[in-house]
Amino acid sequence: MRADVRQVADGTYLVHGSNTNWVILTEGDAVTLVDTGYPGDREQLLSSLAEVGSSPEAVEAVLITHAHNDHLGSAEYLRGAYGMPVYLHKAEVPHARREFLHQVDVKTVLRNGWRPGVLPWAVHAIRSGGTAHVPVASPQPFPETALLDLPGRPVPVHTPGHTDGHCAFHLPERGVLISGDALVSGHPTSRAKGPQLLPDMFHHERAGAVASLDILAGLDGDLLLPGHGPAHRGPVREAALQARERAL
């Protein structure tokens, strides 16, 4: 199955994999890849690079919003096969090495199995490698600069709560926010549409996830690219405040 690749702005592509998104940022022949989908999305990930006229060899770095398997899935494969660095927030680096795991457990999923969409989502997650052991051998913390010298000129924005080291990426020059799982626009386990937090069971610390919406509300931009759900057009501030209101 091919991934759904959509150009949403100049040099900016939102790719819908199997229940998870990743983003391709291009600048000339160079690429930044933000997130990598599930382990089972690898063929879709590689084909999405080809579809935008690129290849793994052109990727200067992989940026990971957080080290859940549906975002980290092929990071180690890309690092090992192509030598590209994998960057995360410093608090997320040991998570990527699997020194610990901030992730919903099977018991919690089963307790929530009565909710619409939860069991089909869980079956898909397991089949796609959601419970696989996919640590990154040598993850690196972001360089100590506000703006990363990579295609798209992303600015990491620490948004803890979903995990301790979760990071969004702000692209001021493009008016774009890549929000990961700090702010989404849909999910198979949610009946809501539009800007929202993921259901409570997915957050390591829900109060922190709610507080991080205030951080996102302070960013300029008119295009939100979430880790789950479609692209959302409109002021990022309004999207974050809408999600916060829904969460309270």
C-alpha positions in Angstrom: 0.0 0.0 0.0 1.3 3.4 -1.0 1.4 6.3 1.5 -0.8 9.3 0.8 1.7 12.1 0.0 0.3 15.7 0.0 2.2 18.9 -0.7 0.8 21.4 1.7 3.3 24.2 1.2 6.4 25.0 -0.7 8.9 22.2 0.0 6.6 20.7 2.6 4.8 17.4 2.4 2.5 15.7 4.9 2.5 12.0 4.4 -0.4 9.9 5.8 0.9 6.4 6.6 -1.1 3.7 8.4 -2.7 5.7 11.2 0.3 8.0 11.6 1.8 10.9 9.7 5.3 12.0 8.9 6.6 15.1 7.2 9.1 15.6 4.4 10.9 19.0 4.1 12.8 19.7 1.0 15.3 22.5 0.1 16.9 22.0 -3.3 18.0 18.4 -3.3 18.3 18.1 0.5 15.7 16.7 2.8 14.7 16.7 6.5 12.4 13.8 7.6 10.2 14.4 10.6 9.1 11.1 12.1 9.1 7.7 10.4 5.8 6.0 11.1 5.3 2.4 12.4 8.0 -0.2 11.7 5.5 -1.7 9.3 5.3 1.6 7.4 8.8 1.3 6.0 7.9 0.5 2.4 5.5 3.5 2.5 8.1 5.7 4.0 10.7 4.9 1.3 8.1 5.3 -1.5 7.0 8.6 -0.1 10.6 9.9 -0.5 10.6 8.7 -4.1 7.3 10.3 -4.8 8.6 13.8 -3.9 11.6 13.1 -6.2 14.0 12.3 -3.4 15.7 9.3 -1.8 17.1 8.2 1.6 20.6 9.3 0.5 19.3 12.9 0.3 18.0 13.0 3.9 20.3 15.1 6.0 18.7 14.2 9.3 15.7 12.5 10.9 13.9 14.5 13.5 11.7 12.6 15.9 8.9 14.3 17.8 8.8 11.5 20.4 9.9 7.9 20.7 6.7 6.0 20.4 6.9 3.1 17.9 4.4 4.7 15.5 6.8 7.7 15.1 10.2 6.0 15.7 9.5 2.9 13.6 12.2 3.1 10.9 14.6 5.6 12.6 17.2 2.9 13.5 17.0 1.3 10.0 17.7 4.7 8.4 20.5 5.5 10.8 22.1 2.1 10.2 21.6 1.8 6.5 22.3 5.4 5.4 24.3 6.9 8.3 21.9 9.8 8.8 21.7 11.3 12.3 18.6 10.8 14.4 17.8 13.9 16.6 15.4 14.2 19.5 15.0 16.4 22.6 17.6 15.6 25.2 14.9 14.2 27.5 13.7 11.9 24.8 17.1 10.4 23.9 17.1 7.7 26.6 13.5 7.0 25.6 14.6 6.3 22.0 17.4 4.0 23.4 14.6 2.2 25.3 16.1 2.8 28.7 12.5 3.4 29.7 9.1 3.4 27.9 6.5 6.1 28.2 3.8 4.3 26.2 0.2 3.1 26.8 0.3 -0.5 28.1 -1.8 -3.5 27.1 -3.8 -3.5 30.4 -4.8 0.2 29.8 -5.8 -0.5 26.2 -8.0 -3.5 27.4 -9.6 -1.4 30.1 -10.6 1.1 27.3 -11.6 -1.6 24.8 -15.3 -0.7 25.2 -14.6 2.7 23.6 -15.4 3.1 19.9 -12.4 2.4 17.7 -10.0 1.2 20.4 -9.9 -2.5 19.6 -9.5 -2.0 15.8 -6.8 0.5 16.5 -5.0 -1.9 18.8 -5.1 -4.7 16.3 -3.7 -2.5 13.6 -1.0 -1.1 16.0 0.2 -4.7 16.9 0.2 -5.8 13.2 2.2 -2.7 12.3 4.9 -3.2 14.9 3.5 -1.0 17.7 4.8 -3.4 20.3 8.1 -4.2 18.6 11.5 -3.5 20.2 12.9 -0.8 17.9 15.5 1.2 19.9 17.8 3.7 18.2 21.4 2.7 18.9 22.9 6.2 18.8 20.2 8.9 19.0 21.5 12.4 19.4 20.1 15.5 21.2 19.3 18.5 19.1 22.2 20.9 18.7 22.2 23.7 21.2 20.7 26.3 18.8 17.2 27.7 18.5 17.1 27.0 14.8 18.4 23.8 13.2 20.6 24.2 10.1 18.5 21.7 8.1 16.1 21.9 5.2 13.0 23.8 6.4 14.9 25.5 9.2 12.9 23.8 11.9 12.9 25.2 15.5 12.4 22.5 18.1 9.7 23.4 20.7 9.7 21.3 23.9 6.1 20.2 24.6 6.2 17.7 27.4 3.2 15.7 28.6 2.6 13.1 25.9 6.1 12.0 26.8 8.7 13.9 28.9 10.8 14.8 25.8 8.1 15.4 23.2 9.0 18.1 20.8 7.0 20.0 18.1 8.8 21.7 15.2 8.0 25.3 14.2 8.9 26.4 10.7 8.6 30.2 11.0 9.7 30.9 7.4 6.9 28.6 6.1 4.2 29.4 8.7 4.0 25.8 9.6 3.8 23.9 12.9 4.6 20.2 13.0 2.9 19.2 16.2 3.5 15.5 16.6 1.2 14.1 19.2 1.1 17.3 21.3 -1.8 18.5 19.1 -3.7 16.4 16.6 -6.7 16.7 14.3 -8.1 13.2 14.5 -7.4 9.7 15.6 -9.0 6.3 15.1 -9.9 6.1 18.8 -11.6 9.6 18.8 -14.9 10.6 17.5 -13.9 14.3 17.6 -12.8 16.1 14.4 -10.4 19.1 14.3 -7.8 20.2 16.8 -7.7 18.1 19.9 -5.5 16.2 22.4 -5.2 12.5 21.9 -7.4 10.5 24.3 -6.2 10.5 27.9 -4.8 6.9 27.9 -2.1 7.9 25.4 -0.4 10.6 27.6 2.4 9.9 30.0 1.3 13.0 32.0 -2.1 14.5 30.8 -1.7 17.8 32.8 1.6 18.4 31.1 0.0 17.7 27.7 -2.7 20.3 28.4 -0.1 22.8 29.6 1.9 22.4 26.4 -1.0 23.6 24.4 -0.3 27.0 25.8 3.2 26.8 24.5 1.9 26.0 21.0 -0.7 28.8 21.3 2.2 31.3 21.4 3.6 30.3 18.0 2.8 32.1 14.7 1.7 30.1 11.8 -1.4 29.2 9.8 -0.8 25.5 8.9 -0.8 22.7 11.4 0.7 19.3 10.5 -0.2 16.8 13.2 1.0 13.3 14.0 -2.5 12.0 13.5 -5.3 13.4 11.3 -5.4 15.7 8.3 -3.6 19.0 7.9 -5.4 21.9 9.6 -5.4 25.4 8.1 -6.0 28.4 10.2 -4.1 30.2 13.0 -2.0 27.8 15.1 -3.0 29.8 18.2 -6.7 29.2 17.6 -6.1 25.5 17.0 -4.2 25.1 20.2 -6.8 27.0 22.2 -9.6 25.0 20.7 -7.9 21.8 21.8 -7.3 23.2 25.3 -11.0 24.1 25.6 -12.0 20.6 24.6 -9.6 19.1 27.1 -10.9 21.0 30.1 
